[in-house]
Amino acid sequence: MFGRKAKLKKEFDERLRSLMVETKEDWEKAKGIERHLHDYDQEILVRRKIAESKHFYLFKEAKIRKLGKD
């Protein structure tokens, strides 16, 4: 039973790591787009905020799970 539990934890930890990388990339892209925009666009600002929120939510979850660099 414990082997299966450890395997599932490892699998979900890897999924969390990959999601964190994806959301970080999305957030960086949104910041870049916002930085290069010459006029104010509310939609771009909202997309950046959503990407940032997703990333920090996953970061908080990783901290709760004590997911470190293994």
C-alpha positions in Angstrom: 0.0 0.0 0.0 2.8 2.4 0.9 4.6 1.8 -2.4 1.5 2.8 -4.4 1.0 5.9 -2.2 4.6 7.0 -2.7 4.3 6.4 -6.5 1.2 8.5 -6.7 2.7 11.3 -4.6 5.8 11.3 -6.9 3.6 11.4 -10.0 1.5 14.3 -8.7 4.5 16.2 -7.5 6.0 15.9 -11.1 2.7 17.2 -12.5 2.8 20.1 -10.1 6.3 20.9 -11.1 5.5 20.9 -14.8 2.4 23.0 -14.2 4.5 25.5 -12.3 6.9 25.7 -15.2 4.1 26.2 -17.7 2.4 28.9 -15.6 5.7 30.7 -15.0 6.3 30.8 -18.8 2.7 32.1 -19.4 3.2 34.8 -16.8 6.5 35.8 -18.3 5.0 36.0 -21.8 2.1 38.1 -20.5 4.6 40.5 -18.8 6.5 40.8 -22.0 3.5 41.6 -24.1 2.3 44.1 -21.5 5.8 45.7 -21.5 5.8 46.1 -25.3 2.3 47.5 -25.5 2.2 51.2 -26.2 -1.4 51.8 -25.3 -3.3 50.7 -22.3 -5.3 47.5 -22.8 -7.4 46.1 -19.9 -7.5 42.6 -21.4 -3.7 42.2 -21.4 -3.6 43.4 -17.8 -6.2 40.9 -16.8 -4.5 38.1 -18.6 -1.2 38.9 -16.8 -2.9 39.0 -13.4 -4.6 35.7 -14.0 -1.3 34.0 -15.1 0.4 35.5 -12.0 -2.3 34.3 -9.7 -2.2 30.8 -11.1 1.5 30.6 -10.7 1.5 31.8 -7.1 -1.4 29.4 -6.2 0.7 26.5 -7.5 3.8 27.8 -5.7 1.8 28.0 -2.4 0.6 24.4 -3.0 4.1 23.2 -3.6 5.2 24.9 -0.3 2.4 23.1 1.6 3.4 19.8 0.1 7.1 20.6 1.0 8.0 20.0 -2.6 11.7 20.9 -2.9 14.3 20.3 -5.4 14.9 16.6 -5.2 
